[in-house]
Structures are given as structure tokens and as C-alpha cells.
Amino acid sequence: MEARVAQSAARLARQENEIKLLTAEIERLKNFGCLGVSPSLEGLRDENAKLKYRLNFLQKSLQEERSKAAKSMININSCLQEIFGAAIQAAYPELENPPLVVTPSQQPKFGDYQCNSAMAISQILLKTKEQKVSPREIAEKISKNIPANECIEKVEIAGPGFINVHLRKDFVSKQLSSLLMNGVQPPAIGKRKKVVVDFSSPNIAKEMHVGHLRSTIIGESMCRLFEFAGYDVLRLNHLGDWGTQFGMLIAHLQDKFPDYLTVSPPIGDLQAFYKESKRRFDTEEEFKKRAYQCVVLLQSKNPEFIKAWELICDVSRKEFQKIYNCLDISIIERGESFYHEMMKDIVKEFEDKGFVQVDDGRKIVFVPGFPVPLTIMKSDGGYTYDTSDLAALKHRLCEEKGDILIYVVDSGQSVHLQTVFAAGQMIGWYDPKVTRVAHAAFGVVLGEDKKKFKTRSGDTVRLIDLLEEGLKRAMDKLKDKERDKVVVTNFLSFLRTVLSSAEFPEDERRELGLAGDLALQVLTAEELKAAQTSVAFGCIKYADLSHNRLNDYVFSFDKMLDDRGNTAAYLLYAFTRIRAIARLANIDEQMLRKAAREEVLILDHEKEWKLGKCILRFPEILQKILEDLLLHTLCDYLYELATTFTEFYDNCYCVEKDRQSGQIVKVNMWRLLLCEATAAVMAKGFDILGIKPVQRM
């Protein structure tokens, strides 16, 4: 944008100079009686007016971009990569795409970040230029070419050629102040792209089971992340709402509820209804023939059969929505039936381009690199999942104009989806260098016996049963901690109960003025219900998201409800505790906002410095997840932030009170602001993960 403004401004300056010259020439000619207006001058003035309009438009857009960028959180890692990229380019201009490695330092003695490019550059120079240069010498040359910048205090070369980077404290303080004044803002992403996310995708007439849990939770969180980052996100539920199974369901509906066209059938248990129809399909030959006839009539859009199909779909939708309401899922239904009318054109397009082969009456497509072909039409003229998935892919690319397509589907579908994606490339629907089409695969949910998670009877676990069990366990946990009781307690015990299950450090007695007895209800009925929901569903989501999605994970209520370690329960308690600090010091939001504008965040204590840097790593964590779609990185970061905060709080007094009277002696406002910044980042992290914290637990 800045380059375009500069170009337009330069053109405008040149033209205005030409206009001045021509105007002077006309004035000179007027003196000699030549009063005609120069056509060149009129043309220039016309173009000049257009240029001025364009320049004003560009300057306004640039101002808006700068205003937005000023509020965005800076990705410090990206800034350092730009700085070291420029330094390497200046030091070794002959190298094409030199390696650029910048990472946070693991130990304070090695600075805040490290640039570890020197070793790799040494190898490249040896192989391509036959130059033997030590990594340390390369590191020194890079360091000498670091351009002027606002974030680096100093660099040091360590070991064989590591460049240790120390950040400027005023830079970190300034970024924290910006966060407090502007809120937690996403890093700048450039052009706003459209993202299409396919997730959840249960089958009509079948209940959602534990296998749908991962796709639903992971997909929702990915959507929230891309939305926060400023992308235009389309959330799609690719329901299994079309196919031969509807023949048997409709035939069974006709037999069981013959007046279904006029009286809504009371199908209470759709799973049982499905099993009954499947048993009849497998054992009754006449019923099986009728079922096939029903499929033909449904696909020919017979009104009575469409009505039956819609009734069955509506019953399923209501059950699905109960799950989505519990888990706070937003999604647009766009099942296989949506693409049915497009499938004929898909088959024709592949035929016209010569990709179709006929095999025993089937129309198949071989994709280079994949041994199993796609079947796009069955021998009876029917379509398949392959056809509907190709139609969905084309619609998302060509009609929805998706720049990024993400399929949150289990790992078992990997080969199928990669074949479909490759077919889309082969036929020319998209270029992978321009459009990103990704399969966000995930492993299965295991029971504590390390086998597929099932009920004791061996059945698949219904998702609604799992969520209800979670609510029950969460309430039991809260009651074990006596959150539902009215207690007479010492103030220290009260704080322990409300704020955290962990022991408070001794210094908190002095800091918070802990004395006296209080008669208090720990949580009201409404607060208890909110805490139950927050803990139950938060823990189920976090237990899934905190594991690498590529791996299987063991589902354990006991582990996920434990308030120690990397669990939602621990983080929710920690968040509640942080939020309570300012409240207990009688500092309200307005006072904090005023302090954020006026106070300088002092980061002299090593724990203040560590916490400040940890808070500001949030944008680089999000950037990494946008690239690799691995959400456990965010969970690990939130846990690291919470434990780093605990270190800070145990070592740095935020509020000091008189030991005897309990009166506030001193409020270290910059430390309260660090508390506020920590809580703000944790709140946004929870929001991305789909977890709802509460004020009191």
C-alpha cells in the first residue's frame, strides 16, 4: 500500500511540474498575443484531477491500514526474522533464499531470542561456493549488518555461532501498554482471505457419538482462530443426508406411520428407528425391494418421498442441535443433498476432459500417484461419496471462492481426501500454490484400556450421554470442594476456596490483609450452575485440544477434571484467581484503563520481565497454528502463561496491606496491569478454544 501511494505521489508531482511549465509558457505566449489554450495543458489538468482523486483514496486507505496496524499486536518473532533476514541479505547478497532461523531462547542467560542461521549458512557456503567459513565468523558478519530497529537492545555471539538477542525493555513495555489500551488484537494478516471449514458432519438418522466429538471441537476452534485473525470464515456441516439408506428409512416410516403426510410421526428414538429399518432391510426381501424403489422415487424428487425425507432429517437436526447448543457450536448445514444437482455436471466435466474410464459399468477416474480410482458413477447410474465430495470441492473453490479450504475429518479418510484434492488439481479447479486445501486429520478417542472408546456393553458412546456425564462429574467435583455450602470461615480459607485449590504463599497473608471470620455462601445457585457448565464442557474440549490432533488420545474424566497440571480445570481456577486480584484491591476497570494510559510498565524484576515476554508471544503462537493447524500449541502456551504468572505472583507483590489493620498500604499498579494483561490474553485464548470462564469458581 505504501509503495502504491509513493508511486502515485511521484506521478502527481511530475505532472504538477509539467503543468507549471506549460502555464508559464502560456503566460509568456499571452504577452505576445497568443491567447489559445494548449490541448496538452487541458489533458494534463484532466489527468491531474484523476490522479489527485486516486492519491487521496490511497492515502485514506493507508491511514486506515496504519490505524489498524497500530492496534494489532506485534509478532516479535516475525519482526526479528525481518531484521535478521535483512542482515543476512546485506552480509551475503550472493545467497539465494538463505536459511532464517529465529526462536525464543530456552534459558535467560542466552538472551530472549536466538538466531541460529550461521551454522546452516556455513554448510551452504562450503557446498555451493567451496568456501570454508566458521559459523562464528558468519554470525559476527550478520551481527554487524543488523539494521537500525526499535526492538533489539544488544546481540551476543555464543558457542559455535548462535546469535543471542536481548530485547529492549522499553519496547516490551510499550507493546504491553498497547495491549492494555487496545485489547488483545490479532496480528496483521494482509489481504483478507476466505476460509471454508468442513467439520462435525454426522449422518442423518444416526445419533452423534464420541467419534464426532473431535471433528466438532477441533473444527469450531479452528473457525474461531481464523475469525479472530480477520479471515472471512464459512463453517460447513457436510451432513450425510442423502443416499441409499434413506430408502429403507422411508419404507419403514410408511409402514410404521402410514399417516405421516398429515400427522407428524412421534419418532422419539431415531437410532432405534434406524436399527429396526436396517434389520428389516437385511432379513425381509420384499422390504428390501421396496427400499430400493423408495430411493429411486426420492432421487426423482417425488413430493411424498421428499416429505418423508425431510421429516427424518428434521428429527436428526433437533438432536444434533442439542449437542451444538451444549458445546456452543455455530455451523451451517450443507449436506450431500445440497450437491446432488451438481453431480451430473461433475461426471460430464471429467468425461469431456478425457479422465473417465469405464470398468464393469462403473465410471472411474484414476488420479496420478493414487492406486485406487475415484468412482464417480455406479453401474446403475447412481452417484457415490466420491462424486459428492468432488462436487463439494468444486463448489467451495469456484462458487464460494474459498482461498483456504480445511477438512476436519478423521485420519482414516486421509487417502480418500488426498485423492479428491489431487483430482481437483488435475482437472484445473485450483492451483495449490495459490489456494490452500488441507486435511486437518485427527486420531481416535480411546478408553482408559487404550482401546476404542465404547460403553461396557461394547456399543459406541453416545455424545449426549458423554456430555451429561461430564455435567454430573463437574457438579460432584464442585460439591467435593464445598462450593455449594454456606460457610463461616477465616478470610484466608475463603480465598483458598474461591480462588484456587492450591495453597496460598505465606506472603499473601501480608499482601491481602487476611484476617477475621466471614459467613459466606461460596457460590450462589446461578454461579454454581455456570461453574458446572464451564468446568464440564471446558474440560472435555480442552482434553481434546491439548493433545496433538494427529495422535489418538485417552478419554478420562478423572484426568480432565483434575485441577493440577495442564487441564482446563487448573487454567480456569488460575484465571479466576488472577481476575480477583484487582477486585480484592478495590481497583475497578475504569481505574485500570486510566493506569494503562498513564503508567509505565516497569519490568525490572526478572519475573516481571519473564511474564511480559511470555504475554507478547501470543501472536507468534497464533501465527504458528494458522500455518500448521495444531491447536495443542495454544493449550501448551496458556499453561506456560499460567505457570509463569504464578512465578511472578509468588515473587512480586501487587498489593501490600498492613499486617494488623488489613488496610492497603501500597498498590503496585504496573504489576496489577501485568495481571490484567495476563488475564486478557488467557480470556482470548479460552475464547478461541471455545471455553467459557466464569468470575467465581
Secondary structure, DSSP 8 states (H G I E B T S, - for coil): -HHHHHHHHHHHHHHHHHHHHHHHHHHHHHTTT-----HHHHHHHHHHHHHHHHHHHHHHHHHHHHHHHHHS---HHHHHHHHHHHHHHHH-TT-SS----EEE-SSGGG-SEEE--HHHHHHHHHHHS-----HHHHHHHHHHT----SSEEEEEEETTTEEEEEE-HHHHHHHHHHHHHH-S-----SS--EEEEE----BTTS--BHHHHHHHHHHHHHHHHHHHTT-EEEEEE--B--STHHHHHHHHHHHH-TTTTTS------HHHHHHHHHHHHHH-HHHHHHHHHHHHHHHTT-HHHHHHHHHHHHHHHHHHHHHHHHHT---EE--GGGGGGGHHHHHHHHHHTT-EEEETTEEEE--TT-SS-EEEE-TTS---HHHHHHHHHHIIIIIS--SEEEE---GGGHHHHHHHHHHHHHHTS--TTTSEEEE-----EE-TTSSB-B-TTS-B-BHHHHHHHHHHHHHHHHHHTTTT-EEEEEHHHHHHHHH-SS---THHHHHHT--SEEEEESS-HHHHHHHHHHHHHHHHHHHHHTS-TTS-EE--HHHHT-SSSSSHHHHHHHHHHHHHHHHHTT--HHHHHHHHHH------SHHHHHHHHHHHTHHHHHHHHHHH--THHHHHHHHHHHHHHHHHHHHS-SEEE-TTT--EEEE-HHHHHHHHHHHHHHHHHHHHHT----S--
